[in-house]
Amino acid sequence: MEDFTALTNEELKNRLAYLKEELQDVENERSFIFKQSGMHVSSSKISMQMEEFDTEIKRLKSQIDACTEAITSGQA
């Protein structure tokens, strides 16, 4: 987990914007890949890719929550 305590308020806000953008990118990529009709991929590969996307989404959401908490608690 990233340590946000050493960042200034401005740095925290920039980091939060970056994390939200990254989350949106991952969610868009996940949606795009799994809505492809005519794409023939084994179910085990799809399952593995879904797990990778879900893990990345959870990680980003956790960092977003921690960054938001750091901003609202005034630690910066």
CYANA upper distance limits for C-alpha pairs under 8 A (distance plus 0.5 A):
  1 MET  CA     63 GLN  CA      7.61
  2 GLU  CA     63 GLN  CA      7.59
  4 PHE  CA     12 LEU  CA      7.62
  4 PHE  CA     66 ALA  CA      8.17
  4 PHE  CA     67 CYS  CA      6.88
  4 PHE  CA     70 ALA  CA      7.10
  5 THR  CA     70 ALA  CA      7.43
  5 THR  CA     75 GLN  CA      6.54
  5 THR  CA     76 ALA  CA      6.74
  6 ALA  CA     76 ALA  CA      7.43
  7 LEU  CA     11 GLU  CA      6.15
  7 LEU  CA     12 LEU  CA      6.51
  7 LEU  CA     76 ALA  CA      6.31
  8 THR  CA     12 LEU  CA      6.62
  8 THR  CA     76 ALA  CA      5.12
  9 ASN  CA     13 LYS  CA      6.74
  9 ASN  CA     71 ILE  CA      6.89
  9 ASN  CA     74 GLY  CA      8.24
  9 ASN  CA     76 ALA  CA      5.47
 10 GLU  CA     14 ASN  CA      6.75
 11 GLU  CA     15 ARG  CA      6.53
 12 LEU  CA     16 LEU  CA      6.50
 12 LEU  CA     67 CYS  CA      6.95
 12 LEU  CA     70 ALA  CA      8.16
 12 LEU  CA     71 ILE  CA      7.08
 12 LEU  CA     76 ALA  CA      8.20
 13 LYS  CA     17 ALA  CA      6.73
 13 LYS  CA     71 ILE  CA      7.96
 14 ASN  CA     18 TYR  CA      6.73
 15 ARG  CA     19 LEU  CA      6.62
 15 ARG  CA     67 CYS  CA      8.12
 16 LEU  CA     20 LYS  CA      6.66
 16 LEU  CA     64 ILE  CA      6.59
 16 LEU  CA     67 CYS  CA      6.66
 16 LEU  CA     68 THR  CA      7.61
 17 ALA  CA     21 GLU  CA      6.70
 18 TYR  CA     22 GLU  CA      6.67
 19 LEU  CA     23 LEU  CA      6.61
 19 LEU  CA     60 LEU  CA      6.94
 19 LEU  CA     63 GLN  CA      7.96
 19 LEU  CA     64 ILE  CA      6.78
 20 LYS  CA     24 GLN  CA      6.71
 20 LYS  CA     60 LEU  CA      8.32
 20 LYS  CA     64 ILE  CA      7.51
 21 GLU  CA     25 ASP  CA      6.71
 22 GLU  CA     26 VAL  CA      6.74
 22 GLU  CA     60 LEU  CA      8.13
 23 LEU  CA     27 GLU  CA      6.63
 23 LEU  CA     57 ILE  CA      6.78
 23 LEU  CA     60 LEU  CA      6.56
 23 LEU  CA     61 LYS  CA      7.91
 24 GLN  CA     28 ASN  CA      6.51
 25 ASP  CA     29 GLU  CA      6.57
 26 VAL  CA     30 ARG  CA      6.56
 26 VAL  CA     53 PHE  CA      7.51
 26 VAL  CA     56 GLU  CA      8.15
 26 VAL  CA     57 ILE  CA      7.47
 27 GLU  CA     31 SER  CA      6.60
 27 GLU  CA     53 PHE  CA      8.33
 27 GLU  CA     57 ILE  CA      7.84
 28 ASN  CA     32 PHE  CA      6.50
 29 GLU  CA     33 ILE  CA      6.55
 30 ARG  CA     34 PHE  CA      6.72
 30 ARG  CA     50 MET  CA      8.15
 30 ARG  CA     53 PHE  CA      7.03
 31 SER  CA     35 LYS  CA      6.56
 32 PHE  CA     36 GLN  CA      7.13
 41 VAL  CA     45 LYS  CA      7.14
 41 VAL  CA     46 ILE  CA      7.22
 42 SER  CA     46 ILE  CA      6.89
 43 SER  CA     47 SER  CA      6.50
 44 SER  CA     48 MET  CA      6.62
 45 LYS  CA     49 GLN  CA      6.63
 46 ILE  CA     50 MET  CA      6.53
 47 SER  CA     51 GLU  CA      6.70
 48 MET  CA     52 GLU  CA      6.80
 49 GLN  CA     53 PHE  CA      6.71
 50 MET  CA     54 ASP  CA      6.50
 51 GLU  CA     55 THR  CA      6.50
 52 GLU  CA     56 GLU  CA      6.73
 53 PHE  CA     57 ILE  CA      6.58
 54 ASP  CA     58 LYS  CA      6.62
 55 THR  CA     59 ARG  CA      6.68
 56 GLU  CA     60 LEU  CA      6.67
 57 ILE  CA     61 LYS  CA      6.60
 58 LYS  CA     62 SER  CA      6.57
 59 ARG  CA     63 GLN  CA      6.79
 60 LEU  CA     64 ILE  CA      6.58
 61 LYS  CA     65 ASP  CA      6.63
 62 SER  CA     66 ALA  CA      6.73
 63 GLN  CA     67 CYS  CA      6.50
 64 ILE  CA     68 THR  CA      6.49
 65 ASP  CA     69 GLU  CA      6.56
 66 ALA  CA     70 ALA  CA      6.70
 67 CYS  CA     71 ILE  CA      6.79
 68 THR  CA     72 THR  CA      6.68
 69 GLU  CA     73 SER  CA      6.39
 70 ALA  CA     74 GLY  CA      6.72
 70 ALA  CA     75 GLN  CA      6.10
 70 ALA  CA     76 ALA  CA      7.49
 71 ILE  CA     75 GLN  CA      7.23
 71 ILE  CA     76 ALA  CA      7.34
